[in-house]
Amino acid sequence: LGDQVTRWQVGDKVCALVNGGGYAEYVVVPDTQCLPIPGNFSYVDAAALPETFFTVWHNLFQRAQLKAGETLLIHGGTSGIGTCAIQLAQTFGVNVIATAGSAEKCMAIEKLGAVAINYREQDFVAVIKEITAGQGCNVILDMVGGDYIQRNFSAAAKEARIVNIAFLNGSKVSIDLMPLMLKRLVLTGSTLRAQSAEVKASIAAELEEQVWPLLIAQKIKPVIDSVFPFEQAIDAHLRMESSSHIGKIILTINLPL
């Protein structure tokens, strides 16, 4: 490290948000993007933390300014991001609704304490209006896009914040923006990798202060679907592309001692 000031010492156990190249035995990471492995977390548990918690914290709590007492809608509630968002939001006093595409996934959402909507069998807009007595959701976290963009406007409360972090159903759509004006909505989005080192450092600092104590106290914990050895990375991708997973998919690497 030369003359660079860092709080980390050789042998410290940390997890980190990498800038890319995570499929490798060794990576170089800015020290400000490293966080201590909380409590008695295993390396597998720790590997499930950085990408999801950085993403959820930045988008829900920094960009959308999610607050206690508000209602949050999460699309993709059983993804790694979704299961993290459900737990984190509830811990901070938020009412959570999440969508999923099977009875098994809806059961997983309910087990985490959120209200589940099976989007294959129910119209999530109609269900949300019923649950919220017509008020709608204050914040919506969407990784689907496509026709969900217009439907999110209908499911949103006045002055709601809608955050897009992916467009699995496409980013090019024809929409009516009038609800954006009439409800005074905020439509925003972000990617994590393109953020500056300073932004990532600020996210890490807030996570360590406000979220890491929750992990240490075991009030929240990442949901891990499956673990694959590095040599079976293709199988891990096939598992992910099947859309049958619930939580994070982890790759493990055996390093020489």
N, C-alpha and C positions, 0 to 999 in steps of 0.2 A: 504493500500500500504506500510505501515511501513516506512522504510527509503528510499524507492525507489523514485527517482526523476521523476516527471511527470508534464506535463503542463496542464493536465486535472483536472477539479474540479467537485465535485458533482453537478449534475444538467446540466452539459454541454451536448449539443445535438450533438452526433457524429454518424457516420456510420463506420463500421469496416469490415475488411477482417478477417473472423474467420478461425481457423485452422481445423474446423470440428464441427459437432453437431449444425449446424445452425437451424435445426428444433427443436427449444426449446424456452421456454419463457425467459430464462436467459442463457447467455453464458459468459465465461471468455475469454478475448481477450488481447493480448499484447498491451500496450498503444501505441507502435510505429506503430501499424497497424490500428489505429483509425484516422479518418479525420473528421473535422467539417462538419456538414450538411451545404451545401452551400446556401447562400442567404435565400430566402423564400421557399426553397424546403420542400415539405411535407415528412413525414416519408416514405410514399409509394415511392415517387420519389427517396429518399435517399437510400432506400433498393435496388434500381436497379443499384447503382453505384459501390460498391467495387469490386465484383467478375469480372464484365465486364471490368471496367477501369484498374484494376490491370493487367488483362490478356492481354488486347490490348496494354497497354503501354509497358509492359515488352517484349512482343513478337515483336511488330512492331518497337518500337522506341529504345529499349535497345538492343535486339538481332539482329534484321534485319537492324538497323540503317537507317530507312526510312527517306528520306530527301525531302524537297520541290522541286517540279518540276519532281519528279519521278512518275511512274505509278504503282499503286497497284491493284492487283486482289484479291478479297475476295470471297471465296466459302462459301455459306450459308449467303448471304448478309442480310437476314431479321431475322436472329437469334439475340438474345440479344448482342452477341459478334459482329455480323456483322453490326448491326445498329450503335453500338458504334464506331466501327472501321471506318465506312464510314464518320461519322461526324468528328471524331478526325483527321483523315488523311486529309480531305478537309480543315479543319481549319488551318492545318500546310502547306497548299499549295501543296498537293499531288493530282494527277489525279487518280480517283477511278473508277474501274470497278467491278461489283459484279454479282454473279450468283444466280439464284433462280429458283424454279420449277413451277411457275404459273404466269399468267398475272397479277393477283392481287399483288403478291409479287414483280414482276418487277416494277409495278407502285409505290409501296412503296419505292423501291430503287431509282427510278427516282425522287420521291418527295424529297428525302434526297439530291439529287443533283448528284448522281453517274450514270454511264452508266450501264444499266441492260442487262444481257444475260439470256434468258430462256433456261436452259440446256436441257429441255425436247424437245425443238423445234430447237435448234441451237447447232452447234459444237463450244464450247467456244474457242477452240484453233484457229479455222479459223476466228472467229469474232475478237479475240484479235489481230491476225496478220493483219487483215484489219484495225482495229482502230489505231494500232501503226505503220502502214506502214512497217510491217514485223519485227519491232524491238523487240516486246515482252514486258512483264512486268518486272519491276525492283524488285518488291517484290510480293510474293504470300503468302497469309494466307489461309491455308487449314485445314478444320476439317473433310473432307470427306475420304481422303485416297483411298484405293483400286486402281482402274484403273486410278484415278486422278493423282496418283504419277508420272506415265510415261507421262501423258498428260501435267502435270505442267512443265516438262522439255521442252516440245515443245513450251509451251506458254511463257516460261521465256526468258528474254533478256540475253545477255552476262553479266556475273558477277552478275546475279540476286541472291537474297536470298529467299529461299523457307522455310516457317515455318509451321510445322505440329503441331496442338494443339489437334487433335482428329483423330480417324479413324473409322468414322461411317460406311464406306463400307469395313472395314477390314484393318489390318496392315500387313498381310502376302501376298506379291505379288511377281511376277517374273518381273523384270524390266531390261532394258538395261541402264547401268550407263555411257555409252560412252558420252552422252550429258553433263553429269556432268563435264567431263574433257574438252570437246571441248568448252563449253561455260563458263568454270571456275565458275560453280555454287556453292553456299553454300546451303546445305540441313541441316536444323536444326529443333529443336522442344523442347518443354518443357511442364512440368506440374507445376501448381502453388502451390498446397498443399504441395508438397515435398520440396519446397524451404525453406531455413533457415530463421530464424527470421530477420537476418541481411539483407538478400536480400529483403524480404518483406518490411522492414523498408526503404530501399533505394528507392523502387518503390513508397511507400507512400510519401516520401519526395519530389520526383520529380513530382508526381501528384499534390500535394498541391501547389508547386511552379508554374508549367506550365499549369496544366489543370483546377484546381479549380477556378482560375480567369475567365476562359471561361464559366464555369457553373454558377458562380455568375452573370456574364454579360448576361447570357441566350443566348450565342452564340451557345451552344450545350445543348442538354437535352436528357436524356434516353428515348427511345421509350418503352412504356409499353403496352403490348397486353391485359392483363387481370389481375384481382385481385381476389383472392379467400380467404375466411376465413380459418384459420388453420385447422378447422374441415373438410374442403373439400380438403385436400391435395391430395387425390387420384384423384379428378376431375382435379386438376391442372396438375398432371402427365399425365392424359389421354389427356388433351389439348396439352401438350408438345409432347407426343408421336404421336399425330395425324399429326404433322408437318404442321399444318395450322396456327400456331401463327406467329405474326409479332412483334418482340421485346421481352421484358422480361415478364415473368409470376411471379406474386408476391403473397406471402402468408402474410396475416395479422394476428396479434395476439392481443387479447384484454387482457391487463394486469390490475390487480387490482390497483386502485389509492392509 
